[in-house]
Amino acid sequence: MRIRPLGKPGDLGWVVQAHGELYAAELGWDTSFEAMVAKIVGDYAADHSEREAAWIAELDGDRVGCIFCVRENDTTAKLRVLLVHPNARGHGAGGKLVDTCVEFARQAGYERMVLWTVDGLASARKIYEAHGFELVEETPQRSFGHDVIGQLWARDL
């Protein structure tokens, strides 16, 4: 398992495509989720500062995961678009990606890190809890063609 900075041709498109395909297959989410990921990725690609970064996880040379660290405000970083492809689960990719993201945010001078997810993603929840994130807010909402419980998680750095 290798974690490398995002930046090879195809990385941006892979992040969007992998999210769209995986969440449709596993959760039945519609293309509004893929569109949201495309906006996050597009915003990052168009304009990001040195206090923002993104990484790709590779297994045997294939892209199998990703994570972004973006600026929420001057003191808070936001973890975005964590994904580990099913064929790489169990290899520690999720934990390594979150480790990389949290350490980058700390070194970039942020004091806090937040993330938004939905209830029911048990594997992601275990990773977030293992990395010191705590659930701070839950909001029922209609997103991605389903009724979901949006969750805000946070941790100090």
C-alpha positions as CSV (number, residue, x, y, z in Angstrom):
1,M,0.0,0.0,0.0
2,R,1.4,3.4,-1.0
3,I,0.0,6.8,-0.3
4,R,1.1,9.5,-2.8
5,P,0.2,13.1,-3.5
6,L,-2.7,13.5,-6.0
7,G,-1.3,14.9,-9.2
8,K,-0.9,12.2,-11.9
9,P,-3.1,12.6,-15.0
10,G,-6.4,10.8,-14.4
11,D,-6.3,11.2,-10.6
12,L,-9.0,13.9,-10.5
13,G,-11.4,12.0,-12.8
14,W,-10.7,8.8,-10.9
15,V,-11.8,10.3,-7.6
16,V,-15.1,11.4,-9.1
17,Q,-15.8,8.2,-11.0
18,A,-14.8,5.9,-8.1
19,H,-17.2,7.8,-5.8
20,G,-20.0,7.8,-8.3
21,E,-19.8,4.1,-9.1
22,L,-19.1,2.8,-5.6
23,Y,-21.8,4.8,-3.8
24,A,-24.3,3.9,-6.4
25,A,-23.5,0.2,-6.2
26,E,-23.2,0.0,-2.4
27,L,-25.9,2.5,-1.3
28,G,-28.0,3.2,-4.3
29,W,-27.1,6.9,-4.3
30,D,-28.0,8.9,-7.4
31,T,-25.8,11.1,-9.5
32,S,-26.3,14.1,-7.3
33,F,-23.6,12.5,-5.0
34,E,-21.2,12.2,-7.9
35,A,-22.0,15.8,-8.9
36,M,-21.1,16.9,-5.3
37,V,-17.8,15.1,-5.4
38,A,-17.1,16.6,-8.9
39,K,-17.6,20.1,-7.5
40,I,-15.3,19.4,-4.5
41,V,-12.6,18.0,-6.8
42,G,-13.1,20.7,-9.4
43,D,-12.9,23.5,-6.8
44,Y,-9.7,21.9,-5.4
45,A,-8.2,21.5,-8.9
46,A,-9.1,25.1,-9.9
47,D,-7.7,26.8,-6.9
48,H,-6.0,25.4,-3.8
49,S,-3.5,26.8,-1.4
50,E,-0.4,25.3,0.1
51,R,-2.5,24.6,3.2
52,E,-4.6,22.2,1.2
53,A,-3.6,18.8,-0.3
54,A,-5.0,15.5,-1.6
55,W,-3.6,12.0,-1.8
56,I,-4.2,8.8,-3.7
57,A,-3.7,5.3,-2.2
58,E,-2.3,2.7,-4.6
59,L,-2.2,-1.0,-4.3
60,D,0.0,-2.9,-6.8
61,G,0.1,0.3,-8.9
62,D,-3.6,0.7,-9.1
63,R,-5.6,3.6,-7.5
64,V,-7.7,2.3,-4.7
65,G,-8.3,5.2,-2.4
66,C,-8.3,9.0,-1.9
67,I,-8.6,11.8,0.6
68,F,-8.5,15.6,0.4
69,C,-7.6,18.2,3.1
70,V,-9.2,21.6,2.4
71,R,-9.5,24.8,4.2
72,E,-12.7,25.4,6.1
73,N,-11.4,28.6,7.6
74,D,-8.1,30.0,9.0
75,T,-8.1,27.6,12.0
76,T,-10.1,24.6,10.7
77,A,-9.3,22.1,8.0
78,K,-11.9,19.8,6.4
79,L,-11.4,16.2,5.5
80,R,-13.2,15.5,2.2
81,V,-13.9,12.6,-0.1
82,L,-12.3,9.7,1.8
83,L,-12.8,6.5,-0.2
84,V,-11.3,3.1,-0.2
85,H,-12.2,0.8,-3.1
86,P,-13.6,-2.6,-2.0
87,N,-10.7,-4.5,-3.5
88,A,-8.3,-2.7,-1.2
89,R,-10.4,-2.9,2.0
90,G,-8.6,-4.7,4.9
91,H,-5.1,-3.4,3.8
92,G,-5.2,-0.3,6.1
93,A,-5.6,2.2,3.3
94,G,-8.4,4.2,5.1
95,G,-6.3,4.6,8.3
96,K,-3.2,5.5,6.3
97,L,-5.1,8.1,4.3
98,V,-6.6,9.7,7.4
99,D,-3.2,9.6,9.2
100,T,-1.7,11.5,6.2
101,C,-4.5,14.0,6.1
102,V,-4.6,14.7,9.8
103,E,-0.8,15.1,10.0
104,F,-0.8,17.4,7.0
105,A,-3.5,19.6,8.6
106,R,-1.5,19.7,11.9
107,Q,1.7,20.7,10.0
108,A,-0.2,23.3,8.0
109,G,-1.1,25.1,11.2
110,Y,-4.7,24.2,11.6
111,E,-6.1,23.9,15.1
112,R,-9.1,21.7,14.3
113,M,-10.4,19.3,11.7
114,V,-13.9,18.6,10.7
115,L,-15.7,16.2,8.3
116,W,-19.2,15.6,7.1
117,T,-20.5,12.1,6.4
118,V,-23.8,10.2,6.7
119,D,-24.8,7.7,9.3
120,G,-24.5,4.0,8.3
121,L,-21.0,4.0,6.9
122,A,-19.7,1.8,9.7
123,S,-16.1,1.3,8.4
124,A,-15.6,5.0,7.9
125,R,-17.0,5.7,11.4
126,K,-14.5,3.2,13.0
127,I,-11.6,5.0,11.2
128,Y,-12.8,8.4,12.2
129,E,-13.2,7.3,15.9
130,A,-9.8,5.7,15.9
131,H,-8.3,9.0,14.7
132,G,-9.8,11.0,17.5
133,F,-12.9,12.4,15.7
134,E,-16.0,12.8,17.7
135,L,-19.6,13.1,16.5
136,V,-20.8,16.7,17.2
137,E,-24.0,17.0,15.2
138,E,-26.6,14.9,13.4
139,T,-29.2,16.3,10.9
140,P,-31.9,14.3,9.1
141,Q,-32.0,15.3,5.5
142,R,-32.8,14.2,2.0
143,S,-29.6,13.7,0.0
144,F,-28.5,11.6,-3.0
145,G,-32.0,10.3,-3.6
146,H,-32.4,9.0,0.0
147,D,-33.4,10.0,3.5
148,V,-30.1,10.1,5.4
149,I,-28.7,11.4,8.7
150,G,-26.0,13.9,8.0
151,Q,-23.2,13.9,10.5
152,L,-20.6,16.5,11.5
153,W,-17.4,15.1,13.1
154,A,-14.6,17.1,14.6
155,R,-11.3,16.8,16.4
156,D,-8.7,19.1,17.8
157,L,-5.2,19.0,16.2
